[in-house]
């Protein structure tokens, strides 16, 4: 930003003899600005802008990495959506991802809010609990997948053993199509640490005066939670809901690890119950060598995410009005 | 009185913390058990002998995955990639952020908005063409293919720019009057003042790239070049059913990151609130 005061000052100060006058940074400053930006700009063009445009173009072509793409118009899109012989699992993968999102996101938010409320209620040890509850977040998905496959092991898995103490018969979590989504959603809730930290920040932002006023008005803890805390956390919840839905619709690495380990060849679990949309997309791109169709799938996802996000914004605006 | 009221809260937190931590303890204990001590009906959180119940830990699972399953090579690869990638990325992001924050040139703010817009596109949409670009650059199936396509981050540029803009301008003005150029100001004033945000970006970048599975998965074929997450995924496939090996591999991948979390916990937990660990 041009700073008139500073420019005045630097011209007003007499320069020492032998030194060039230096009004601001001079004309070359623009060049310096571009130079500093150049590496990031090259990256941006090569790995963001160009890929985004290229993905759109490829989605209208028949293409694998070995041949050059040939234009097929909207065929990838119409085939994916309507040709269940060519793409038998497209709608299944849509269903799996929607179901996963519907189960995992609310479960994760409830877990995060619960943890945040508990931590917010204590003083001593709050840092320790925050840290312990955050551990699962920094863990690599490959490790998370490996650890949970072992925990969910039907015979010797810790989960079945512990449930057995309460008389629950052992479940084949990752091989029973009905249990795959709940099992995956539980892992998602286990990793709710980021949302918990953000909820904690939201809770700290609620002014004490509001809570005190509610106490004076005779509100009990449940009422205070429903009438004061929840409404004050609404922007936080909304943010976490939008980002959570976007992330859940794209879940991939975890299911890839869990179901590739189970079957050697990736198929998306029992009866494709774990064939999430992005896992399906990955298989098209890198196993079946159908890059064009994969790009079309990625744009269908992009449009879907944009619609969902717009709807969420609209819904919240209506609520606020 | 107050302590009694808090008791249920502490009990709930202990249960939740146990759910959070027990999987890691289970991972560690399995990784130190002999194969024949793993499959028992009564779970043991300690590496005990199945028959005698005596303390019987072993390192043979670690030796096996390190030497015969490529985890040792993968560990070195992961360290190597992070050692090159993270400093390079930090420098590129910080320079760009400084330019965006402080150097007024025509079109700057439009460019910045365009970059932010690019951040909104889901990475999965970009995945296939990115692989294609990487291939065209001759970086496919090489470690540079892990580094170059990740060499900058719009999110980090954004975070750094916001921080740089919040720095008081007086110091820079004084340096400017003393004849310091842009680069001198950047290194002598901006960088020292920005240590908190630079360390947040460094740590979150490390965690993200150390853990990243998807990009190495699509770019690497040669097992000699695998990074830890990919080697672990392969191990979990090849040794399915031998959980003691898999848990040893998982521990190798997890422990460095947990160490970083423990050391830098304050920075990370503060940073997370606005950067969200790139997810």
Interface residues (C-beta under 8 A of the other chain):
Chain A: X1 X2 X3 X6 X9 X10 X13 X19 X22 X24 X25 X29 X30 X32 X33 X34 X36 X37 X39 X40 X41 X43 X44 X46 X47 X48 X49 X50 X51 X52 X54 X55 X58 X65 X114 X115 X118 X119 X121 X122 X125 X127 X129 X130 X131 X132 X133 X134 X135 X136 X137 X138 X139 X140 X141 X142 X143 X145 X146 X147 X148 X149 X150 X151 X153 X155 X156 X158 X161 X190 X194 X197 X198 X201 X243 X246 X247 X250 X252 X253 X256 X257 X260 X261 X262 X264 X278 X281 X282 X285 X286 X291 X294 X295 X298 X299 X301 X302 X305
Chain B: X6 X9 X10 X12 X13 X16 X17 X19 X20 X21 X22 X23 X24 X26 X27 X30 X38 X39 X40 X41 X42 X43 X92 X93 X95 X96 X98 X99 X100 X103 X104 X105 X106 X108 X111 X114 X115 X118 X121 X122 X123 X124 X125 X126 X127 X128 X129 X130 X131 X132 X133 X135 X149 X151 X152 X154 X157 X169 X173 X176 X177 X179 X181 X182 X186 X207 X210 X211 X213 X214 X217 X218 X228 X229 X230 X232 X233 X236 X237 X240 X243 X246 X247 X249 X250 X253 X254 X257 X258 X260 X261 X262 X265 X268 X269 X272 X273 X276 X277 X279
